[in-house]
Each structure stands twice: as C-alpha cells, then as structure tokens.
Amino acid sequence: MTNRLYVGNLGVQVTADDLTALFAGAGQVVSTHIVMDRGTGQPKGFAFVEMAQESEALQAIALYNGHMLYERALILSSARPSEPDRRGRQDSPMPRFREIKHKRRGGADRHRFH
C-alpha cells in the first residue's frame, strides 16, 4: 500500500483546491495533481492525491470512494507506480503506442495505396 491515491470519475470543473479541501477531512494532503490532456489542455477526468501517511490514505479511500462531487461518484484506489518505458525512464515525454510490425517491408509484393 502507498500513500498516493488515484481519484477517478472527476468532472471537468473539479480543481486541485477542491480535492485538497475534500481529502483534508481524512488527514494531511501532501500534493494534488489533476492530469491534463496535452493536446487540448482539458482535464482527463482523473487525479492523484498524496496523503502524508498510509493510514490517512486508507481512511480517504474508506470515506470518499463513491462520494458525490459535482454530481459524479468518485472512484478511489491506491495508485500504482508508473511503469518504466523501454529505455528505463519512468516518465517518458513520448506517448506509448503499440508497435505494429509488418511481415514484409519493401520488395515486389509490397502493397501500395494511392
């Protein structure tokens, strides 16, 4: 267990101050980060809240999982650590897409679309 929480099903109007004020009821809030879409600048609908202690994080899950905030039921869970990318870095600036590998590259049998 960790003291970092995943908070899902957020409305676009939710601010970091809203989350800090809400989670202060469970203990000391160390940080709040609402994840934004890089392209549009709009919130993606989830955030991470870090509590000072693990017991406070467990208390927050017990208190606020399913809690209605701006007419949306919050989904809370313990945040999983991010997985390193292929180069071993935690936070890669490049998005991770599944690679599509073609059996044939080049040659006479290559299909061309015009």
N, C-alpha and C positions, 0 to 999 in steps of 0.2 A: 504494500500500500504506500501511497505517496501523499504529500500534502497539496498536490496540484490536481485541480478538478477540471473536467470537461463539462461545459454547460451548453446544451443544445436546445434547438427549437426556439431561438431568440427572434423576436420581431426586429424589423429594421430600425425602429425608433429607440431601442434599448441602448443606453450609453454605459461607459465604464463606471461612471459615478452611480448609476442605478444599481449595477451589480455590486459595487463596493458597499453601498448602503445596505443592500439586502443581506449580503453574506456577513456583514459585521455582526448580525444577530447570532451567528454561530461561533464567532471568535475574531481574532485579528487577521485582517486581509493584508497580505504582503504585496500582491500585484494583481491586476486585472488586465487582460488583453483580449479585445474583440477582434476576430480575424476578418480582414477585409479582402475583397477581390481586387487583384492588382489591376485588372483591365478597366473595371467600372468604378472602383473606389467605394462600392457599396458593401455593407456587412454581408458575410456569407451565412449568417444565422447561427454561429456558434462562437464560444469564447473559452478562455482558460482563466481560472481564478486560482491563485496560490494562497493557501492559508498558512499561518505561522507554524502550526503543529498538525501532525497526522490526526490526532483526536478531534481537532476542530474541523478538519476536512470530513471525517466520518460523521460528525454532528451535522455539518452542512448538507451532506447527502441525505441524511435521515429527515432533516427539516424541510428541504427545498426541492427534492425530487418530486415532480408533479405539481409544484407550486405555480399558481397562475400569475404571470407577469405580462401586463398589456394584453390580456385575453389569450395568452398562449401558455400551455403547460410546459414547464422547464423539464429537461431531461438531464440528469446529473450522473456522472460516474467518475471514477478515478481516472486521471489522464494517463495514457500510455506514453512511454518515452518514444520520441521520434526515431524512425529507423534511418540508419546512415545510407546515403546513396552509394552508387557503385565505386565512387572514389574515396569512400570512407568518411565523408563530411556529413555532419548532422543536418544542417540547413543549407541545402543546395539552392542557388539562385535560379537554377533551371528547373522547369516543371518536369516531372517524371511521367513519361508516356510509355506504354508498352511498345516495344520494338516489333515491327513487322518485318520478318525476313523473307525474302523471296528465294525460291529454289534456284531460279535461273536469273542471272544478271548478265545482260548483254547476249550477243550471239544471234544466230539467224532465226531462232524460234521466239525471239522477244516480241511480245505484243505491243503494238503502238496504238494509242488512241489519238485521233485527230479531231 
